[in-house]
Structure formats: structure tokens, C-alpha cells
Amino acid sequence: MRSWPPPNTCCKLFTNLLTLSVRTIQFYRASRGTCPVEEFLDSLSDRNGQKVAWVLRLIERLEIVPQQYLKKLVGTEDLWEVRLQIGGNSYRLLGFFDGPQLLILTSGFAKKQQKIPVREIEVAYGRRTEYLERRSKS
């Protein structure tokens, strides 16, 4: 008697799902070579950094990402926030989409108030503008 699915099929399917990417995440790099998101991530504890990495992999691999992790910023044209709640701390990574599947993250910060600080939104827009200008020249 044959069993369905064939042996090892579920394991192969699961492995494929884990390695499949729906979207790609890149970190913005300034023209002078600095990377604000890497600098922010380096400032986190190893444990919190691992949790951020887990959420970023989730965003890359899920077709539909829960708003708990990725949400368009209200009141902006095209800025998105990666949302992280780790213990009693809230962290945000801001960015934008360059096409339908490439998410460029421009900055990260610890969120200490209800609203995203206006300064953080301005920084994200400035980096978006610089990124798009450099991309159009290349």
C-alpha cells in the first residue's frame, strides 16, 4: 500500500518554503559608505538582533505579511515601517519599496512615543530621494 504524500515530500516542501523569497530587503547605504540600519542593528543586544533578523526573514518569505510586522506609515505616500516589539521595547525600521518586491530600509530606532517622530520620517524621505537619484544616474 502506498502512502500519500510520498516519503520526504513534506520535508522537501517545507525546506523549499523556508528558502523561498517573495521580496528582498536591502539596507540603504549612504554615498560615503555608511549604513545607518547596520549601525542601529549593531547597537542592539545579540538576542534583540536575532529577533530583528527573524522578522526580516519573515517579511522576505511571507506573501502576506501581518501588519504586526510590516505596515505602511499612515500619512505618507510610500514609507513603510518594520515593527518590532521585544519585551517592553518597541523598535522601528523605516524604508520604502523600489518596485514591487525590493524593500530598502533607511533607518532604525527605538520607539519611545506613540507616533513616529517627524524627524525620522524626514530622514527616511531624504535617504529615499538620495537613493533614487543615485539609482537613476547609474
C-alpha positions as CSV (number, residue, x, y, z in Angstrom):
1,M,0.0,0.0,0.0
2,R,1.3,3.4,-0.9
3,S,1.2,6.4,1.4
4,W,0.5,9.9,0.2
5,P,2.3,12.1,0.1
6,P,5.4,10.2,-0.9
7,P,8.1,9.9,1.8
8,N,10.2,13.0,2.3
9,T,7.9,15.1,0.1
10,C,6.6,17.2,3.1
11,C,10.2,17.8,4.3
12,K,11.2,19.0,0.8
13,L,8.2,21.2,0.5
14,F,8.8,22.7,4.0
15,T,12.5,23.3,3.1
16,N,11.5,25.0,-0.2
17,L,9.1,27.2,1.7
18,L,11.8,28.2,4.1
19,T,14.2,29.2,1.4
20,L,11.7,30.9,-1.0
21,S,11.8,34.7,-1.1
22,V,8.8,36.7,-2.0
23,R,10.6,40.0,-1.6
24,T,14.1,41.2,-1.0
25,I,15.3,43.5,1.8
26,Q,18.3,45.8,1.3
27,F,19.8,48.3,3.7
28,Y,20.3,51.9,2.4
29,R,23.9,52.8,2.1
30,A,24.9,56.5,2.1
31,S,27.2,57.7,-0.7
32,R,30.1,57.9,1.8
33,G,29.6,54.2,2.5
34,T,27.9,54.3,5.9
35,C,24.9,52.1,6.6
36,P,22.5,53.6,9.2
37,V,20.5,50.4,9.6
38,E,23.6,48.2,10.2
39,E,24.7,50.8,12.8
40,F,21.4,50.6,14.5
41,L,21.3,46.8,14.5
42,D,24.9,46.7,15.9
43,S,23.7,48.8,18.8
44,L,21.2,46.1,19.8
45,S,21.9,43.1,22.1
46,D,22.6,39.8,20.4
47,R,19.2,38.5,21.4
48,N,17.3,41.5,20.1
49,G,19.4,41.4,16.9
50,Q,18.4,37.8,16.4
51,K,14.7,38.7,16.8
52,V,15.1,41.5,14.3
53,A,16.7,39.1,11.8
54,W,13.8,36.7,12.3
55,V,11.2,39.4,11.5
56,L,13.2,40.5,8.4
57,R,13.3,36.8,7.1
58,L,9.6,36.6,7.8
59,I,9.0,39.7,5.7
60,E,11.1,38.3,2.9
61,R,9.3,35.0,2.8
62,L,5.7,35.6,3.5
63,E,3.4,36.5,0.6
64,I,1.1,38.4,3.0
65,V,3.0,39.9,6.0
66,P,0.9,40.6,9.1
67,Q,0.6,44.3,10.0
68,Q,2.1,43.4,13.3
69,Y,5.5,43.2,11.4
70,L,5.2,45.4,8.3
71,K,2.8,48.4,7.8
72,K,2.6,51.4,5.5
73,L,3.1,54.6,7.5
74,V,-0.2,56.5,7.8
75,G,0.0,60.0,6.3
76,T,2.9,59.2,4.0
77,E,3.0,58.4,0.3
78,D,5.3,55.5,0.3
79,L,7.1,54.9,3.6
80,W,6.8,51.6,5.4
81,E,7.7,50.5,8.9
82,V,9.0,47.2,10.1
83,R,7.5,46.9,13.5
84,L,9.2,45.0,16.4
85,Q,8.0,44.6,19.9
86,I,10.7,42.9,22.0
87,G,9.8,42.7,25.7
88,G,8.9,46.2,26.8
89,N,10.8,47.8,23.9
90,S,9.4,48.9,20.5
91,Y,11.8,49.2,17.6
92,R,11.1,50.5,14.1
93,L,12.9,50.2,10.8
94,L,11.7,52.7,8.2
95,G,12.0,52.2,4.4
96,F,10.3,52.2,1.0
97,F,9.7,49.9,-1.9
98,D,11.8,50.2,-5.0
99,G,9.5,48.2,-7.3
100,P,7.0,45.6,-6.1
101,Q,9.5,43.3,-4.3
102,L,12.6,45.3,-3.2
103,L,12.3,46.9,0.3
104,I,15.0,49.4,1.0
105,L,15.4,50.1,4.8
106,T,16.7,53.5,5.5
107,S,16.9,53.8,9.3
108,G,16.2,52.1,12.6
109,F,15.3,53.5,16.1
110,A,13.8,52.7,19.4
111,K,10.3,54.0,19.5
112,K,9.6,55.8,22.7
113,Q,6.3,57.6,21.9
114,Q,3.0,56.7,20.3
115,K,3.7,58.5,17.0
116,I,6.8,58.1,14.7
117,P,8.9,61.2,15.2
118,V,8.6,63.6,12.3
119,R,12.4,63.8,12.2
120,E,12.6,60.1,11.5
121,I,10.1,60.4,8.6
122,E,12.1,63.4,7.2
123,V,15.4,61.3,7.3
124,A,13.7,58.4,5.6
125,Y,12.4,60.6,2.8
126,G,15.8,62.3,2.4
127,R,17.5,58.9,2.1
128,R,14.8,57.7,-0.3
129,T,15.4,60.8,-2.5
130,E,19.2,60.3,-2.5
131,Y,18.9,56.6,-3.2
132,L,16.6,57.2,-6.2
133,E,18.8,59.9,-7.6
134,R,21.9,57.7,-7.4
135,R,20.0,54.8,-9.0
136,S,18.8,56.9,-11.9
137,K,22.4,58.1,-12.6
138,S,23.8,54.5,-12.8
